[in-house]
Amino acid sequence: MSVWRRLLPPLLMLSVMVSALAVVWSKQRYRSLQTERQNLTSAQDRAATEFNQLRLERATFASHARIEHEAVSQLQMQDPDDYAIVLVPAAAR
């Protein structure tokens, strides 16, 4: 019994210190993971915003008015006159 009386207080103190260090480590780990999660959420929000902007840009470039404007301004295309339009009949099968 005397051996237990001598070893029990240091063992209890050691277990308390190990437990305290584990609590400190787990809190630090939680905080670092929380910070990483916030950074990833911010990056996700920025990516979603950029994606939506790119979708809007693609829709703008694909609109008929935009295509017609580019055809007229860059390629100097114009609508044909009525007398210049020739309808070709479909080939008989």
C-alpha positions, 0 to 999 in steps of 0.5 A: 500500500505504501507504494501506491501512496507514493506513486498515486499523487505524481500519476494523478498530476501527470494525468491532469497535465496530459489532459490539460495539454490535450485540451489545449491542443484540441482547442488550437486544432479546432481554431485552425480548422475553423480558420481554414473553413472560413478561408475555403468558404470565402474562396467558394463565394469568390468562385461562385461570383466569378462563375456567375459573371462569366455566365452573364458574359457568355450570355451577352456575347451569345445574344443575337443583338451582340452578334449582329452588332459585331457582324456589322461593325467588324465584318461590314456585313449588311442585310441583303435587299429583297431582290437579292434574296433567291430561294432555292427549291429543295431537291426532289428525293 
